[in-house]
Amino acid sequence: MTLIDVIVSDITPETPTVKSITLVKADGSPLGPYLPGAHIDVEGPTAITRQYSLCSTPDAPDSFVFAVKKEANSRGGSAALHELSVGDTLRISTPRNLIAIAEEAQHHVLVAAGIGITPMLSMARYMDVHGISFELHYFARTESEAAFLPLLKDRCPDKLHQHLGVTREAQEHVLKDELAELPPHTHIYTCGPAGFMDKVFAVAREHVSPDAIHLENFHASEQPDASANAAFEVELDGETYRIPADKSIVEVLQDNGCDVDTSCQEGICGTCIMQVLEGSPEHRDNVLTRAEKESGEVMAVCVSRTRGQRLVLDYY
Ligand code: FES
């Protein structure tokens, strides 16, 4: 994956644990625009690469803004980004969308919890400016921990539904109330902790089809123990490679000189997705949509394997 150098031009504390970081190109040329909901890979000072949603105005080309929550058990990623100063250099990828505004929808319901507000923010900014029908439900423990809440209150108070201090046990009840009466052709989008998104999906599923539910998931799934894996074969460009139980497809392809881009290696960023021409993938990622997984036409080769003996793949 190609990364470009960018300069930190501004750092703003949004909450006691969240900072937003503004990036520009050193030569002043535009970075954007980007599609609402997009994320970038950010290689921080410790060379750890993580995915962060963009939360600036998608139409504004001059800079990108992303927000970082300092995790209590950070292994260097978020903690190092919190130590940045204006003028420091980072390396970022071009924006990619794992979640995007569905053009066919007539109304959009955004449901965010905690730092999951970031992709929802760029989508809300875009829909607000472009007169697209939406509502935003924002769950946070307290007002002071709700990043960008003052901005949302100022810019789209009539679209914003604050749910502060709702316990985990009560979240489902609130969601059921809020999603009970949706206009026709509504799509629902969510980002937050995995357990929260599971609740949103379950409640949303009572009202809309799975294709109308969009998850932004930056959490890796727990992978089965490698001892439970079986070996199989992968064909790519007419060459056949044996994938042993203890190696991923991407490891074997890269060991053999195949040019497969990767970033997270955890099934959450979407960089390594390849086409499946033959065979049946066993999906272990958190990046493909349910519909994409059911189609069997694409797979994330950093974590996923096959239910059969052989896959025929092609570059995406
Ligand atoms: S490298 Fe990120 S999903 Fe495979």
Residues whose N, C-alpha, C, O or C-beta is under 5 A from the ligand:
A	BS01	FES	T262 S263 C264 Q265 E266 G267 I268 C269 G270 T271 C272 A300 C302
